[in-house]
Amino acid sequence: MSKLKDISWIAADWGTSNLRVWALDQNGNIVKTINQGKGMSALLPNEFEPYFMGLIEKWLPEKTEMECPVVICGMAGAKTGWKEASYMEAPCSPINPDKTTLVQTMDQRISVRILPGIMQASPSDVMRGEETQIAGYLSKKPNFDGVICLPGTHTKWVHISAGEIISFRTFMTGEIFQLLSEYSILKNSVKSDKIDTDSFLQAFEDTYSNPALLSSKLFGIRATDLLENIPTKLLKAKLSGYLIGSELAGSKSYWLGRDIVMIGNDNLCDLYEKALKKLGLNISLENTQDITLNGLKQAYFNR
Amino acid sequence: MSKLKDISWIAADWGTSNLRVWALDQNGNIVKTINQGKGMSALLPNEFEPYFMGLIEKWLPEKTEMECPVVICGMAGAKTGWKEASYMEAPCSPINPDKTTLVQTMDQRISVRILPGIMQASPSDVMRGEETQIAGYLSKKPNFDGVICLPGTHTKWVHISAGEIISFRTFMTGEIFQLLSEYSILKNSVKSDKIDTDSFLQAFEDTYSNPALLSSKLFGIRATDLLENIPTKLLKAKLSGYLIGSELAGSKSYWLGRDIVMIGNDNLCDLYEKALKKLGLNISLENTQDITLNGLKQAYFNR
């Protein structure tokens, strides 16, 4: 059904700032991959189809013979995305292939479905994309009972039991880190490619034990820079440590006494792991891309 | 000595984002006022004199007869300001007229002095401008023993005793509020000119009692906006309440059981006052401009 005869369906992880696409054969083996594309925030709703077709058209036959199924997770399903995909409410299974949203496309060679996000009524919370990673992990470990932490712009802590997302909590840690690094009075103090581990752990302990001092400790980075001659890699480590320390104090009810699986960017997971190890916890790390594709396969093969 | 014969000196409060100038007679009575000028962050060091002269030249004689003294407080004395004015170290008196920094000017009709900021070694902290407001308050109440709170971009809590600044602590609350309002995922959820008092107080209590949840509560504003149909004035109130709640938890060692004087912008002081009243505290409010000018007079008349 496609130009490249092995391709029988397409999977996509379409987040706020990045797009990753896989062309797969009928057994779920990867035939082609696109690792970097425009994220949801860079596109208007009517731009999604032409942009996506520009990337994948080479994989499709010239004439409509049979639709190529496309399964998408993530922010492409947000209100300002390609088409809004409704939420499922926790507690629930992370993926339900019956609840996908069909996108009407101009081009008849593709049949696009977007997976639902998950909402929680109280406390109010939402996720889009992480549920697919969780489904991917559960496809390997169906009996997992514990907590999955997904560090990122909006870090999620998710309590899993009996194959369901029981509850979750999002922290804006990553976004606040970015805002402070790029726009705040701290921006010149934290310009560094490196993060000093000792300074990170010390700062982490400061706000972990006293999270109310977060915004004061943050100003202290600027004051320290003005008054002392300290390398920026130490100050950047403090910024990261203060923010993660406060988050780990706030997420204690999630991680205390539990098995923790972490899914996310390597460098960021490394920092979380260092901090959690200080608290006596053991973490197992999962590769984000593998896990996400596993989740998309769950949605496709169980449809 | 000046064109306007009553003007015998000039006072200026030159902050990061605004400049206020007063022309005064020999008794400190106001002859002329400029309420809005470019702040420090809008000028390069060599632009300060021409910019300032452009504003005040009309007050000076055409030829040099006698220098007109100019006394400046605030961020004009920062490293990236007109000329760096060194810090005094707390504990210390808020103003010491012997420690001012003389600025070499091209124009000989003015003699410019910048007041020193105040630093604290541990925990690292700095202020520039607030010390002059404190001096202004102490000129009216020389025996004040208590805490002065100066809400703003970088809110200061200052412990005063025996006419000295004993210790102080800065919280980045105002700047984080601005960053989240303008650049974050919350920006569309908090676009409102109004702040709902009940929502503010409820949010304040949430993070006051559990400051570790700050960055999670902040994401909750976005989730609430997505899931419920709530007016933005309630969501903006939550943003403000969560940030101030966390700060008041962190500044408790300052305000607990003390008399509190508040100096700052009316709307912002009103929010702090509402929150502190909930905690059973009484606040007295001072007018920022009067207090600042009082402080600059202290520096001028005691030189």
Interface residues (C-beta under 8 A of the other chain):
Chain A: K79 Y87 M119 Q120 A121 P123 S124 D125 V126 H154 R169 T170 F171 M172 T173 E175 I176 L179 L180 Y183 S184 I185 N210 P211 A212 L213 L214 S215 S216 L218 F219 G220 R222 A223 T224 L226 L227 E228 L243 S246 E247 A249 G250 S251 K252
Chain B: K79 Y87 M119 Q120 A121 P123 S124 D125 V126 H154 R169 T170 F171 M172 T173 E175 I176 L179 L180 Y183 S184 I185 N210 P211 A212 L213 L214 S215 S216 L218 F219 G220 R222 A223 T224 L226 L227 E228 L243 S246 E247 A249 G250 S251 K252
